[in-house]
Amino acid sequence: MKALPAVSLAVLLLLGGCGEQSDETSISSDRSPEQLVSRATAPTVVWFLENSDALEKTWKLCRSSPGDHGSKPACVNAGHAHERVLMLGRDRALSSLKQ
């Protein structure tokens, strides 16, 4: 009977993440930059590379007001994506991160 609480806890922990979608599938590319920046979970660098219009708009917002947005995770990820595009080009940047 002592194992029952441990098993119950393990099952609860395993099921805790069920029903959640990953950032890659739950973020619509037609969201405004303000919506992307204010999300609890930021779009990934790969997501920004795959959604160039959202990258450009989000990067513009982040750079226009770095005091308000610059340190937010979406701005940091957009910045990394922007740098990778400048250094490698979009296709090489994507392929280097997807390996």
N, C-alpha and C positions, 0 to 999 in steps of 0.2 A: 504493500500500500504506500510505502514511502516513495516509490518511483512514479506514482500517478501525478503528483504536482510537477515533477520535473518533465514528464512527458507532455502534460498539458501546457506548460510554459513553452516547450519546444514547438508544439503545434501552433500556438498563438504567435510566436515569433516568425514562423515560416509563413503563416497566412497574413501577417501584418502588411506585407507589401502587395498582396493580391489586389487586382482591380486598379492599380495605379499604372498610368502609362508613362513611358520614358519621355524625356524631353524631346527626343527626336520625332516622336509621333504625335505628341500632344500640342506642339506649338504650330500654330497656323502662320504661314508666311505673310498673310495679309494683315497681321496685327500691326498696330502703330508702334513706332519706336518707344513711345512713352509706356505702352502696355508691356513691351518686352523688357524694358529697364525695371519696371515695377514688379515683375513676377518674382515669386519666392524662389523659384529655380530658374537659373539663367539658361538661355540657349547655348549650346556647345559651340566651340570653334568650328567644328565640322558642319554643324547646322548653318552657321553664318556663311561658310564657304559655299554651301549648297543653295543658299538663298541670298544671292548677291544684292537684290534690291533692298531686302531687309537689312543687310550688312551696311550698305551705303547710308540708308536713312538713320539707322541706329548710331553708326559711327559719327555722323554729322551732329546728332543730338548730343552725344557724349562729349565731343570736342567743343561744341558751342557753349556748354555749361559744365566744365569739369569739376567745379566746386560742388555742384548739386548731384551730378551723375557719375563723374569720372571713376570713382572707386567702387561702383556697383558691379556685381559679377557680370551682368550682361555687357557693360561697357568694357570691362577687362577682356572678356572673350571676344568682343567685336574688335578691340584693339589688336589682339593677337592674330585674329583672322585677317585684318587689314594689313598688318605687317607681313604676314605670310604671302598674301597676294602680291604685295609690292616686291618682295624678295624673290619669290618663286613662280609667280603666276598662279591663277586659280586652279588649273588642272594639276600641276605638280604639287601644290599645297595640299589639295584634297588627297591625291594618291599617297603622299608622304604620311598623312595622318591616318589613313585607312589601312595601312599595312599591319 
